[in-house]
Amino acid sequence: MDNEVLEFDIGLGGGGEGGGVSDDGGDIEHQIDEDELADSPPLSSGGGGASGATAGGEIYLPEGDILDLEPAEGMEFESEEAAKAFYNSYARRVGFSTRVSSSRRSRRDGAIIQRQFVCAKEGFRNLNEKRTKDREIKRPRTITRVGCKASLSVKMQDSGKWVVSGFVKEHNHELVPPDQVHCLRSHRQISGAAKTLIDTLQAAGLGPRRIMSALIKEYGGISKVGFTEVDCRNYMRNNRQRSLEGDIQVVLDYLRQMHAENPNFFYAVQGDEDQCMNNVFWADPKARMNYTYFGDTVTFDTTYRSNRYRLPFAPFTGVNHHGQPVLFGCAFLINESEASFVWLFKTWLMAMSGRPPVSITTDYDSVIQSAITQVFPEARHRFCKWHIFKKCQEKLSHIFLKHPNFEAEFHKCVNLTESIEEFESCWSTLLDRYDLRDHEWLHAIYSARRQWVPVYLRDTFFAEMSITQRSDSMNSYFDGYVNASTNLNQFFKLYEKALESRNEKEVRADYETMNTLPVLKTPSPMEKQTSELYTRKIFMRFQEELVGTLTFTATKAEDDGEVITYNVAKYQEVHKAYYVKFNVLEMKASCSCQMFEFSGLLCRHVLAVFRVTNVLTLPSHYILKRWTRNAKSNVILEEHSSDVYTYYLESHTVRYNTLRHEVFKLVDEGTKSPEVYDVAMNALQEAAKRVAQAVKSEQRIPISNGKVRSYLLSDDNLANHTSGCREESFGQHMSEDDMDKNITELMNELECASRKCEIYRSNLLSVLKAVEDHKLELSIKVQNIKLSMKDGL
């Protein structure tokens, strides 16, 4: 075949060109290192005007016996690209990937006069320290080069033809079978027909995985598709980026208009506003106000990156006093680098008046984690457990199929363990049982367990009603409005509809709270008290815990003088006990389940201790304003003291528990010996006589050691008693103890006046509460009128 010219002028991309001085001082040689390229190469072929390639880069292989030819020295080609195409076609048939290794240029005119095409496994990884010492490699690539010598060298003749000047056939590694050739780098090509189908399915809202399934079915197998799911994903991403370049102007125009209409509408663009491709953040006045009420915990939702919305859209959300998702701002993220997330979080924090949240929930992502550490160093960062479980379905699919019970055991280990020790033991057992000690994904999420496993997070407030539930705010605010097929031109109309819908749901919940009475299930004063304080949904959740106490018993386990420890367990389930520590004097309790710390509502275990210790109403420090019907009120209403009866119950409870605590201490000491017992019994008998005398004279106000006895006065007798006190003080004759009597009378009047002021204060708070309720009712009516007018139009 000497001097035979092969008509194989087909263009293939990927050959970058440049210059460098060769060692021999003749022509200029350039070494090309494709390890510097991206993971996936550009999939459209470059052609360079080659006759055999279409404008879109689609490849047409020649027909006939030429496909079976093996490279040999002396073979001629019309162009360098034709030679490259021939060698790549040969490589596909044999089972290896090719790349351009080096080129030589003429010193006269700089034209390329020699090329070498090699097996992709030629040479070894460049470990030059100068290239890596100043930058951290976050995702090191797999080492694929093994020093393979297979190659094809071509050089240009004076006639303009290209001739094979060298060919090495042998490889030092195994070749790839035909059904895996499509995975090789140089053979992954998306044809024009495949691009058209991908574009159509992407517009219909399908993700890369489902599109690949359709392509495999259409072409009759993955090997006939000619590319991988990663290539499909990258092509779709590039499509989305190109479409955003023009549409991002729509976003900026909308934000400028909203800011012009209301200066409190906040928006910011990373970098220069005049540039097309930038990250954008905005927060309307309502979102900023919502944050002042409910900004203790925040969710940053980036599910668009899992192809849910197909838009680079990321909202900040929280939970309102009805347990509904509430918006704190939104962003479009064209660039998802760490610097972009840092910019976004700082901008959002500035829009929220610089007050960081207590806790923040995001997807499981190391880049986001690093940005949060920089901007919110004090906030507790949690990875969305639902997102990790979803990833597990992908990463552990083969385990789920092989072991049907594994998934249930995995969820039980994560969700139902009650302590860190129990979780660690359960996790270890799970790995051993299914031989998963070396599983990379499980090792990674275990290393991050303190940021997603519930037992490690219970000490921080996340506004969730149950430790095992998925966050309601995650992935749900824009459900039903923004979806896979939404583009930027449609986005803001659907965005505003979503805001209206969420606002209407909040108005309805306000209306139900203010205008419907809940069904009380117990005679407990605490249930009645909380039904008037909490919103309807939160009260129903608290009611579940209160009713649940009926199946629990609380047994004293330890008493150190100030704090009593109780074991709380279901009947005949002592082995599953919870531990509640109760400080009687401060009326504070903490439970080993830590539900109050996590959700802001007391658990049934603490409530069971309150029941046996006669705590009849909920202490004020256990009523979070953010869960009450007045959560968005600017008037601070101390609900626990606005009702005289409630105040009495709380006072009675404190007195009862304090006395009982002291008497129990006396009993414990008094039984140690007969002598001590006699002393204790005499003391109790004497105390009983004095208490009986005090009860008889309860309606008087005796002075003992200069202190006035406290007691409760009703509205009816308060004025009469005050007047009587004054008349009595002025009607008495002066004696030798005039000074003491005057002091007594003044203290008497002061006590009466204090009682009266307390009742006036309670009445005033009740009036303020009534004003707030009326204001809320009017607001609801206005909203309903607006909605009805919209429906009418």
Legacy VTK file of the C-alpha trace (Angstrom):
# vtk DataFile Version 3.0
C-alpha trace
ASCII
DATASET POLYDATA
POINTS 793 float
0.000 0.000 0.000
2.946 2.317 -0.482
2.054 5.826 -1.548
-1.683 4.989 -1.499
-3.700 8.036 -0.468
-6.702 7.269 1.754
-9.702 9.559 1.304
-10.482 9.762 5.004
-10.688 13.480 5.586
-12.908 13.524 8.663
-12.528 16.178 11.353
-12.300 15.270 15.033
-11.899 17.847 17.806
-9.607 17.841 20.770
-6.233 18.713 19.278
-5.105 21.955 20.874
-2.188 23.680 19.277
0.639 25.740 20.645
4.349 26.247 20.406
7.515 25.402 22.259
11.212 25.121 21.359
12.385 21.584 20.631
15.534 20.105 22.073
17.218 19.567 18.699
16.996 23.200 17.704
15.182 22.340 14.461
11.428 22.641 14.385
9.196 23.718 17.256
7.665 20.877 19.280
4.578 21.094 21.530
3.627 18.505 24.136
-0.096 18.161 24.881
-1.125 16.856 28.289
-4.804 15.982 28.287
-4.824 15.430 32.061
-5.152 19.198 32.206
-8.483 19.013 30.378
-11.898 18.687 32.013
-13.342 15.322 33.002
-15.530 15.247 29.923
-14.239 16.615 26.627
-16.242 18.816 24.263
-18.534 16.416 22.470
-18.927 18.244 19.187
-16.101 17.642 16.726
-14.003 20.516 15.538
-13.651 19.577 11.923
-11.708 22.576 10.838
-13.351 22.533 7.421
-12.842 18.829 6.846
-14.965 17.455 4.088
-16.236 14.427 5.919
-17.713 16.186 8.956
-20.995 18.026 9.290
-21.257 21.472 10.811
-22.658 19.994 13.999
-19.735 17.621 14.413
-21.606 14.427 13.511
-19.264 11.616 12.486
-19.701 9.601 9.244
-17.376 6.620 8.902
-16.436 5.512 5.368
-17.925 2.355 3.963
-16.125 -0.664 2.615
-12.984 -2.577 3.498
-11.201 0.543 4.746
-12.739 -0.014 8.195
-10.730 -3.238 8.507
-7.402 -1.662 7.617
-4.610 -1.655 10.156
-2.255 1.344 10.272
1.075 0.823 8.542
4.095 2.956 7.724
3.814 4.694 4.345
0.022 5.103 4.413
-0.973 8.541 3.109
-3.867 10.840 4.096
-5.290 13.991 2.602
-4.898 15.867 5.898
-3.720 15.570 9.460
-7.332 15.380 10.656
-8.002 12.497 8.298
-5.079 10.604 9.802
-6.362 11.288 13.300
-9.859 10.124 12.368
-8.499 6.915 10.857
-6.439 6.111 13.980
-9.393 6.886 16.259
-11.633 4.622 14.172
-9.030 1.860 14.419
-8.823 2.430 18.210
-12.582 2.118 18.571
-12.540 -1.184 16.703
-9.628 -2.551 18.746
-10.725 -1.183 22.149
-8.624 1.755 23.365
-8.841 5.541 23.572
-6.545 7.962 21.728
-5.176 11.433 22.247
-2.753 13.850 20.604
0.651 13.586 22.266
2.926 16.042 20.497
3.322 18.181 17.427
6.213 19.767 15.533
6.020 23.114 13.738
8.087 24.568 10.949
10.429 27.388 11.901
9.767 29.034 8.580
6.009 29.607 8.765
4.906 28.007 12.060
2.768 25.398 10.303
2.397 21.960 11.903
4.464 19.433 9.994
4.346 16.418 12.329
1.841 14.840 14.722
1.904 11.902 17.096
-1.322 10.186 18.171
-0.987 7.833 21.134
-2.984 5.498 23.347
-4.592 7.456 26.182
-2.618 5.302 28.655
0.720 6.485 27.210
3.222 7.997 29.635
2.716 8.596 33.350
0.916 11.154 35.509
2.814 14.438 35.763
3.549 14.912 39.472
5.375 18.213 39.087
5.233 19.847 42.531
5.413 23.346 41.055
1.978 22.832 39.488
0.244 21.771 42.703
2.070 23.226 45.697
0.122 26.523 45.649
-3.334 25.036 45.141
-5.304 22.433 47.004
-6.542 19.517 44.867
-10.040 18.874 46.232
-10.954 16.066 43.836
-7.837 14.122 42.755
-8.321 12.223 39.519
-7.807 8.519 39.043
-4.382 7.582 37.715
-4.937 6.012 34.269
-1.558 6.278 32.533
0.545 3.127 32.610
3.320 3.933 30.131
1.718 2.334 27.050
3.893 2.704 23.907
1.138 2.260 21.262
1.163 5.215 18.860
0.798 6.512 15.317
3.134 9.212 13.939
2.401 11.187 10.792
4.339 13.921 8.997
3.520 16.269 6.160
5.182 15.799 2.811
6.108 18.524 0.314
2.985 17.575 -1.697
0.765 18.490 1.240
-0.181 14.872 1.929
0.369 13.298 5.359
2.252 10.002 5.571
2.520 7.505 8.453
6.119 7.669 9.643
5.782 5.329 12.609
3.309 2.845 14.099
3.524 0.887 17.365
0.758 -1.695 17.694
1.428 -3.390 21.038
-0.268 -2.241 24.291
0.880 -3.050 27.848
-2.654 -3.209 29.246
-5.919 -4.991 28.569
-8.083 -3.625 25.772
-11.736 -2.724 26.248
-14.463 -5.081 24.927
-16.881 -3.726 22.278
-19.776 -3.247 24.718
-17.645 -0.810 26.789
-15.982 1.187 24.010
-18.581 3.982 24.330
-17.128 4.778 27.761
-13.689 5.635 26.330
-12.914 9.336 26.186
-12.111 9.699 22.487
-15.184 7.713 21.385
-17.846 9.522 23.381
-19.779 11.545 20.817
-23.345 12.917 20.874
-24.787 12.748 17.379
-27.056 15.413 15.946
-30.112 13.130 16.221
-29.291 12.383 19.882
-28.936 16.102 20.627
-32.354 16.783 19.144
-33.934 14.066 21.270
-32.175 15.296 24.422
-33.348 18.876 23.758
-36.943 17.695 23.352
-36.950 15.558 26.499
-35.187 18.246 28.547
-37.851 20.772 27.548
-40.475 18.261 28.739
-38.860 18.230 32.182
-36.991 14.912 32.151
-33.670 14.552 33.953
-30.443 12.981 32.613
-31.194 9.552 34.047
-34.611 9.263 32.429
-33.332 10.754 29.167
-30.552 8.165 29.028
-33.099 5.413 29.611
-35.098 6.707 26.643
-31.966 6.873 24.443
-30.896 3.345 25.379
-34.347 2.062 24.441
-34.337 4.081 21.203
-30.884 2.921 20.050
-31.087 -0.645 21.357
-28.418 -0.579 24.044
-25.990 1.733 25.856
-23.082 0.747 23.594
-25.040 1.951 20.561
-25.896 5.287 22.178
-22.223 6.254 21.992
-21.909 8.350 25.171
-22.540 8.172 28.908
-24.967 9.729 31.365
-22.221 12.156 32.460
-21.945 13.393 28.856
-25.713 13.798 28.694
-25.733 15.702 31.989
-22.944 18.027 30.823
-24.660 18.673 27.497
-27.905 19.552 29.311
-26.017 21.831 31.709
-24.368 23.655 28.822
-27.756 24.031 27.151
-29.147 25.537 30.330
-26.192 27.903 30.669
-26.617 29.127 27.084
-30.318 29.754 27.565
-29.659 31.614 30.819
-27.241 34.027 29.179
-30.132 35.767 27.463
-32.850 35.184 30.048
-30.912 36.494 33.062
-31.729 40.007 31.863
-35.393 39.206 32.563
-34.456 38.607 36.220
-32.569 41.882 36.554
-35.394 43.891 34.942
-37.928 42.373 37.350
-35.781 43.070 40.416
-35.102 46.666 39.418
-38.814 47.258 38.914
-39.709 45.754 42.331
-37.065 47.879 44.073
-38.331 51.014 42.320
-41.869 50.281 43.587
-40.703 49.554 47.148
-37.261 50.633 48.461
-37.473 47.885 51.113
-37.290 45.294 48.336
-33.685 44.115 48.565
-31.664 42.681 45.706
-27.976 42.284 44.895
-25.911 41.049 41.956
-22.475 39.514 42.401
-19.936 41.597 40.496
-21.078 44.091 37.858
-24.792 44.347 37.120
-24.020 44.972 33.459
-22.462 41.525 33.070
-24.876 38.884 31.856
-23.782 35.800 33.799
-23.901 36.626 37.525
-25.327 35.305 40.779
-28.411 37.187 41.967
-30.143 37.407 45.363
-33.393 39.134 46.389
-35.727 39.378 49.390
-39.045 41.212 49.402
-40.204 43.237 52.463
-42.459 40.420 53.715
-39.607 37.919 53.594
-37.382 40.276 55.578
-40.143 40.851 58.142
-40.803 37.108 58.422
-37.173 36.624 59.367
-37.534 38.953 62.374
-40.266 36.643 63.731
-39.098 33.190 62.641
-35.407 33.530 61.743
-34.153 31.247 64.509
-33.793 28.324 62.073
-33.249 28.460 58.296
-33.219 26.014 55.399
-31.144 26.721 52.287
-32.691 24.631 49.516
-30.479 23.756 46.539
-32.515 20.864 45.115
-32.354 22.409 41.651
-28.906 20.807 41.409
-30.518 17.378 41.613
-32.552 18.331 38.550
-35.762 19.068 40.377
-36.334 22.561 38.988
-33.661 22.609 36.210
-33.046 26.237 37.197
-30.109 27.513 39.264
-32.711 28.547 41.865
-32.113 28.416 45.631
-34.617 29.765 48.209
-34.011 30.458 51.923
-36.981 29.233 53.965
-38.075 28.768 57.572
-41.097 27.715 59.648
-43.832 30.072 60.883
-46.027 29.818 64.007
-48.402 27.426 62.234
-45.599 25.053 61.237
-45.892 26.213 57.608
-42.907 27.000 55.351
-42.132 30.706 55.123
-39.788 32.518 52.700
-36.661 34.465 53.716
-35.256 35.252 50.252
-34.224 33.665 46.937
-31.171 33.380 44.706
-30.192 32.426 41.182
-26.768 30.791 41.242
-25.099 30.665 37.856
-21.697 30.075 39.451
-21.601 27.468 42.248
-18.073 27.991 43.537
-17.248 28.368 47.222
-16.670 32.104 46.699
-20.166 32.418 45.216
-21.776 30.744 48.223
-19.773 32.947 50.593
-20.984 36.019 48.691
-24.577 34.761 48.782
-24.611 34.029 52.524
-23.022 37.370 53.389
-25.504 39.200 51.162
-28.457 37.335 52.650
-27.231 38.080 56.180
-26.968 41.777 55.326
-30.561 41.745 54.002
-31.670 40.106 57.273
-30.193 42.991 59.344
-27.030 41.076 60.202
-28.695 38.667 62.662
-27.493 35.079 62.000
-29.791 32.098 62.646
-29.396 29.620 65.489
-29.369 26.727 63.033
-29.240 26.203 59.274
-30.104 23.148 57.163
-28.653 22.481 53.698
-27.975 19.653 51.271
-24.980 17.416 51.932
-22.302 19.439 50.127
-18.693 20.180 51.155
-18.564 23.494 49.235
-21.683 24.821 50.997
-20.360 23.536 54.313
-17.118 25.469 53.899
-18.994 28.676 53.015
-21.310 28.358 56.050
-18.338 27.847 58.356
-16.918 31.150 57.137
-20.127 33.219 57.269
-22.098 31.569 60.129
-19.401 30.260 62.486
-21.775 30.173 65.497
-24.788 28.610 63.731
-25.412 24.859 64.003
-25.148 23.445 60.479
-27.246 20.382 59.663
-27.316 18.317 56.463
-30.803 17.438 55.249
-31.405 13.855 56.357
-33.935 13.299 53.568
-31.312 14.306 51.007
-28.804 11.830 52.463
-31.388 9.026 52.459
-32.135 9.804 48.814
-28.431 9.592 47.991
-28.262 6.284 49.846
-30.846 4.817 47.477
-28.421 5.561 44.657
-25.136 4.689 46.369
-26.445 1.553 48.122
-28.888 0.294 45.479
-27.003 -2.988 45.077
-27.128 -3.528 48.857
-30.869 -2.800 48.945
-31.480 -5.343 46.182
-29.258 -8.007 47.691
-30.493 -7.531 51.283
-34.212 -6.524 51.444
-34.038 -5.895 55.211
-31.055 -3.555 55.067
-32.962 -0.353 54.259
-35.392 -0.763 57.175
-32.531 -1.519 59.573
-30.575 1.475 58.274
-33.527 3.843 58.876
-34.122 2.349 62.323
-30.465 2.848 63.250
-30.578 6.516 62.231
-34.066 7.528 63.373
-34.978 5.396 66.363
-31.820 5.212 68.453
-32.221 7.186 71.692
-28.610 7.961 72.537
-25.230 8.447 70.903
-23.965 5.212 72.441
-26.948 3.283 71.083
-26.475 4.745 67.585
-22.739 3.949 67.529
-23.393 0.361 68.604
-26.225 -0.073 66.097
-24.161 1.387 63.230
-21.217 -0.870 64.007
-23.477 -3.923 64.098
-25.049 -2.932 60.773
-21.672 -2.646 59.028
-20.534 -6.006 60.360
-23.769 -7.815 59.539
-23.688 -6.738 55.886
-19.879 -6.615 55.500
-19.783 -2.882 54.715
-16.747 -1.760 56.725
-14.932 -0.640 53.564
-17.885 1.014 51.814
-16.690 4.488 50.789
-20.095 6.237 50.843
-21.059 4.889 54.278
-17.663 5.887 55.633
-18.150 9.438 54.289
-21.605 9.978 55.816
-20.513 8.389 59.088
-17.670 10.915 59.296
-20.314 13.654 58.953
-22.762 12.002 61.391
-22.753 14.928 63.836
-24.426 17.029 61.153
-27.317 14.765 60.136
-27.962 11.926 62.617
-30.758 13.066 65.015
-29.114 11.965 68.288
-26.289 14.430 67.666
-28.622 17.353 66.889
-31.233 17.203 69.648
-29.620 19.923 71.712
-30.265 22.584 69.035
-33.513 24.255 67.954
-34.690 23.269 64.445
-38.442 24.038 64.814
-39.509 20.493 63.970
-42.305 18.761 65.819
-40.567 15.395 65.777
-36.920 14.404 65.699
-37.620 11.647 63.151
-39.610 13.726 60.661
-38.296 15.227 57.455
-38.139 19.014 57.483
-41.417 20.389 56.118
-39.678 23.509 54.894
-37.182 21.582 52.782
-38.146 21.163 49.128
-41.744 22.248 49.602
-42.244 26.021 49.432
-42.545 26.212 45.629
-44.018 22.751 45.057
-46.826 22.880 42.525
-45.547 26.115 40.962
-41.871 25.983 39.962
-41.126 22.653 38.317
-38.818 20.886 35.890
-40.162 22.637 32.786
-40.128 26.191 34.198
-37.939 28.686 32.340
-36.940 32.168 33.452
-39.573 33.877 31.325
-42.281 31.968 33.218
-40.577 31.939 36.590
-41.672 35.195 38.220
-45.362 34.741 37.391
-45.285 31.332 39.065
-43.129 32.703 41.889
-45.731 35.386 42.696
-48.543 32.826 42.556
-46.653 30.682 45.063
-46.278 33.674 47.411
-50.008 34.424 47.168
-50.893 30.805 47.884
-48.613 30.624 50.925
-49.969 33.917 52.239
-53.539 32.683 51.853
-52.736 29.481 53.766
-51.278 31.520 56.621
-54.375 33.758 56.690
-56.626 30.680 56.875
-54.560 29.237 59.721
-54.798 32.587 61.568
-58.550 32.610 61.054
-58.991 29.049 62.346
-56.857 29.830 65.388
-58.846 32.955 66.266
-62.355 31.752 65.436
-62.528 28.055 66.321
-62.297 26.430 69.732
-60.222 23.260 70.060
-61.700 20.175 71.681
-60.140 19.709 75.117
-59.432 16.087 76.022
-58.535 16.429 79.717
-59.660 18.550 82.699
-56.068 19.826 83.018
-55.709 23.606 83.548
-52.501 23.329 81.481
-54.453 22.126 78.445
-56.896 25.041 78.726
-54.017 27.480 79.228
-52.083 26.333 76.128
-55.215 26.173 73.976
-55.500 29.941 74.443
-51.809 30.608 73.829
-50.624 28.379 70.987
-51.799 28.455 67.376
-54.206 25.665 66.511
-51.683 23.305 64.904
-49.064 23.768 67.606
-51.650 23.275 70.356
-52.788 20.004 68.773
-49.185 18.814 68.750
-48.771 19.833 72.425
-52.097 18.146 73.221
-50.707 14.869 71.842
-47.865 15.050 74.317
-50.150 16.003 77.204
-52.570 13.124 76.566
-49.577 10.819 76.094
-48.576 11.332 79.740
-51.484 9.119 80.795
-49.563 6.024 79.677
-46.367 7.029 81.511
-45.295 6.745 85.126
-42.680 8.963 86.773
-40.613 7.447 89.574
-38.129 9.385 91.714
-34.628 8.005 91.180
-32.361 10.560 92.854
-32.608 13.732 94.964
-29.547 15.879 95.594
-31.396 18.568 97.532
-32.032 20.938 94.617
-32.636 18.721 91.588
-34.759 15.583 91.585
-34.180 12.960 88.888
-37.173 10.916 87.706
-37.300 7.764 85.626
-40.200 8.134 83.191
-41.405 5.077 81.309
-44.497 3.412 79.918
-46.233 0.888 82.108
-44.191 -2.357 82.198
-41.496 -0.850 79.910
-39.010 0.264 82.557
-36.102 -0.767 80.311
-37.044 2.098 77.950
-36.999 4.810 80.605
-36.299 8.486 79.975
-34.538 10.621 82.555
-36.054 13.924 83.655
-34.168 16.285 85.985
-36.487 18.706 87.768
-35.436 21.767 89.778
-38.467 22.376 91.996
-37.588 25.884 93.132
-36.840 27.195 89.625
-39.620 25.119 88.007
-37.191 23.940 85.331
-36.942 20.447 83.906
-34.782 18.756 81.285
-35.403 15.416 79.591
-32.958 12.982 78.028
-35.030 13.026 74.804
-34.326 16.803 74.442
-37.568 17.450 72.576
-37.953 20.965 73.974
-34.453 21.940 72.891
-35.125 20.568 69.381
-38.730 21.655 68.768
-39.622 24.252 71.431
-42.437 22.097 72.869
-42.309 20.091 76.084
-42.282 16.306 75.773
-44.682 13.912 77.488
-41.900 12.807 79.826
-41.480 16.239 81.427
-45.262 16.696 81.442
-45.589 13.370 83.284
-43.235 14.701 85.990
-45.268 17.925 86.145
-48.388 15.818 86.674
-47.008 13.879 89.637
-45.501 17.024 91.202
-48.755 18.972 90.855
-47.486 21.568 88.345
-50.890 22.580 87.013
-49.945 25.173 84.396
-47.082 25.519 81.937
-44.302 27.775 83.321
-43.704 30.847 81.180
-40.143 29.882 80.170
-41.573 26.866 78.326
-43.845 28.979 76.107
-41.904 30.157 73.042
-43.502 33.234 71.536
-42.719 31.981 68.008
-45.312 29.186 68.509
-48.057 31.410 69.927
-50.923 33.167 68.157
-49.206 36.459 69.006
-45.896 35.460 67.396
-46.053 38.385 64.957
-47.306 40.902 67.536
-45.095 43.772 68.629
-46.793 43.853 72.077
-45.060 41.503 74.490
-47.925 39.822 76.281
-46.996 37.828 79.353
-49.864 35.427 78.935
-49.051 33.450 82.051
-49.692 36.460 84.287
-52.614 37.982 82.400
-55.099 35.789 84.187
-55.405 36.029 87.988
-56.521 32.423 88.270
-53.503 31.209 86.310
-51.260 33.358 88.509
-52.824 31.776 91.577
-52.309 28.257 90.240
-48.655 28.894 89.528
-48.105 30.443 92.973
-49.912 27.542 94.627
-47.792 25.056 92.695
-44.537 26.696 93.737
-45.632 26.770 97.421
-46.834 23.165 97.273
-43.623 21.814 95.735
-41.352 23.842 98.009
-43.123 22.687 101.199
-43.265 19.089 100.077
-39.579 19.123 99.192
-38.667 20.439 102.676
-40.989 17.968 104.461
-39.526 15.002 102.556
-36.034 16.081 103.594
-37.235 16.188 107.249
-38.804 12.736 106.922
-35.613 11.248 105.451
-33.522 12.650 108.290
-36.105 11.874 111.000
-36.136 8.122 110.405
-32.417 7.578 110.972
-32.766 6.865 114.736
-35.462 6.822 117.473
-34.040 9.977 119.076
-34.059 11.942 115.823
-37.525 10.559 115.087
-38.887 11.950 118.411
-37.410 15.399 117.705
-38.836 15.428 114.181
-42.283 14.309 115.350
-42.427 17.011 118.070
-41.396 19.625 115.517
-44.099 18.487 113.072
-46.777 18.521 115.766
-45.776 22.028 116.838
-45.729 23.137 113.181
-49.200 21.634 112.651
-50.617 23.666 115.562
-49.116 26.904 114.251
-50.377 26.247 110.733
-53.894 25.597 112.105
-53.820 28.932 113.939
-52.636 30.694 110.808
-55.465 29.192 108.756
-58.034 30.485 111.234
-56.680 34.009 111.050
-56.089 33.912 107.261
-58.405 36.853 106.551
-56.286 39.131 108.767
-52.846 40.399 107.766
-50.635 39.629 110.768
-47.125 41.012 110.967
-44.372 38.543 111.840
-40.769 39.724 112.006
-41.618 42.734 109.904
-42.956 40.658 106.942
-46.463 40.766 105.536
-48.208 37.441 104.787
-49.258 37.149 101.134
-52.746 36.063 100.207
-55.156 36.426 97.279
-57.793 39.173 97.102
-60.707 39.204 94.698
-61.807 42.218 92.656
-64.936 42.628 94.839
-63.239 42.960 98.206
-60.030 44.696 97.110
-61.439 48.260 97.188
-63.297 47.670 100.489
-60.250 46.170 102.074
-58.048 49.087 100.998
-60.542 51.560 102.437
-60.820 49.542 105.629
-57.096 49.474 106.037
-56.942 53.252 105.794
-59.831 53.823 108.270
-58.367 51.370 110.749
-54.966 53.030 110.650
-56.340 56.519 111.280
-58.950 55.385 113.867
-56.534 53.805 116.306
-55.252 55.701 119.365
-51.575 56.468 119.522
-49.597 54.403 122.032
-45.996 54.104 123.043
-45.383 52.005 119.923
-46.669 54.717 117.557
-43.732 54.319 115.203
-44.217 50.582 114.819
-47.946 51.002 114.246
-47.418 53.635 111.575
-44.937 51.360 109.799
-47.389 48.491 110.072
-50.219 50.565 108.622
-48.087 51.867 105.757
-46.928 48.359 104.886
-50.530 47.239 105.055
-51.606 49.922 102.599
-48.633 49.205 100.343
-49.565 45.540 100.184
-53.161 46.396 99.341
-52.064 48.871 96.657
-49.704 46.280 95.158
-52.527 43.777 94.912
-54.716 46.329 93.234
-51.946 47.274 90.785
-51.445 43.614 89.905
-55.106 43.258 88.998
-55.042 46.519 87.028
-51.979 45.246 85.205
-53.700 41.965 84.405
-56.738 43.836 83.106
-54.541 46.096 80.985
-52.762 43.127 79.437
-56.124 41.545 78.704
-57.208 44.737 76.937
-53.988 44.824 74.908
-54.484 41.187 73.991
-58.040 41.918 72.901
-56.788 44.807 70.752
-54.220 42.570 69.092
-56.813 39.861 68.456
-59.191 42.418 66.961
-56.402 43.804 64.799
-55.624 40.320 63.532
-59.286 39.628 62.791
-59.524 42.857 60.776
-56.387 41.904 58.850
-57.889 38.524 58.012
-61.119 40.146 56.827
-59.178 42.560 54.609
-57.226 39.681 53.082
-60.416 37.719 52.451
-61.986 40.746 50.751
-58.915 41.148 48.533
-58.980 37.485 47.593
-62.702 37.576 46.815
-62.204 40.685 44.648
-59.415 38.877 42.741
-61.652 35.853 42.209
-64.410 38.139 40.995
-62.106 39.773 38.447
LINES 1 794
793 0 1 2 3 4 5 6 7 8 9 10 11 12 13 14 15 16 17 18 19 20 21 22 23 24 25 26 27 28 29 30 31 32 33 34 35 36 37 38 39 40 41 42 43 44 45 46 47 48 49 50 51 52 53 54 55 56 57 58 59 60 61 62 63 64 65 66 67 68 69 70 71 72 73 74 75 76 77 78 79 80 81 82 83 84 85 86 87 88 89 90 91 92 93 94 95 96 97 98 99 100 101 102 103 104 105 106 107 108 109 110 111 112 113 114 115 116 117 118 119 120 121 122 123 124 125 126 127 128 129 130 131 132 133 134 135 136 137 138 139 140 141 142 143 144 145 146 147 148 149 150 151 152 153 154 155 156 157 158 159 160 161 162 163 164 165 166 167 168 169 170 171 172 173 174 175 176 177 178 179 180 181 182 183 184 185 186 187 188 189 190 191 192 193 194 195 196 197 198 199 200 201 202 203 204 205 206 207 208 209 210 211 212 213 214 215 216 217 218 219 220 221 222 223 224 225 226 227 228 229 230 231 232 233 234 235 236 237 238 239 240 241 242 243 244 245 246 247 248 249 250 251 252 253 254 255 256 257 258 259 260 261 262 263 264 265 266 267 268 269 270 271 272 273 274 275 276 277 278 279 280 281 282 283 284 285 286 287 288 289 290 291 292 293 294 295 296 297 298 299 300 301 302 303 304 305 306 307 308 309 310 311 312 313 314 315 316 317 318 319 320 321 322 323 324 325 326 327 328 329 330 331 332 333 334 335 336 337 338 339 340 341 342 343 344 345 346 347 348 349 350 351 352 353 354 355 356 357 358 359 360 361 362 363 364 365 366 367 368 369 370 371 372 373 374 375 376 377 378 379 380 381 382 383 384 385 386 387 388 389 390 391 392 393 394 395 396 397 398 399 400 401 402 403 404 405 406 407 408 409 410 411 412 413 414 415 416 417 418 419 420 421 422 423 424 425 426 427 428 429 430 431 432 433 434 435 436 437 438 439 440 441 442 443 444 445 446 447 448 449 450 451 452 453 454 455 456 457 458 459 460 461 462 463 464 465 466 467 468 469 470 471 472 473 474 475 476 477 478 479 480 481 482 483 484 485 486 487 488 489 490 491 492 493 494 495 496 497 498 499 500 501 502 503 504 505 506 507 508 509 510 511 512 513 514 515 516 517 518 519 520 521 522 523 524 525 526 527 528 529 530 531 532 533 534 535 536 537 538 539 540 541 542 543 544 545 546 547 548 549 550 551 552 553 554 555 556 557 558 559 560 561 562 563 564 565 566 567 568 569 570 571 572 573 574 575 576 577 578 579 580 581 582 583 584 585 586 587 588 589 590 591 592 593 594 595 596 597 598 599 600 601 602 603 604 605 606 607 608 609 610 611 612 613 614 615 616 617 618 619 620 621 622 623 624 625 626 627 628 629 630 631 632 633 634 635 636 637 638 639 640 641 642 643 644 645 646 647 648 649 650 651 652 653 654 655 656 657 658 659 660 661 662 663 664 665 666 667 668 669 670 671 672 673 674 675 676 677 678 679 680 681 682 683 684 685 686 687 688 689 690 691 692 693 694 695 696 697 698 699 700 701 702 703 704 705 706 707 708 709 710 711 712 713 714 715 716 717 718 719 720 721 722 723 724 725 726 727 728 729 730 731 732 733 734 735 736 737 738 739 740 741 742 743 744 745 746 747 748 749 750 751 752 753 754 755 756 757 758 759 760 761 762 763 764 765 766 767 768 769 770 771 772 773 774 775 776 777 778 779 780 781 782 783 784 785 786 787 788 789 790 791 792
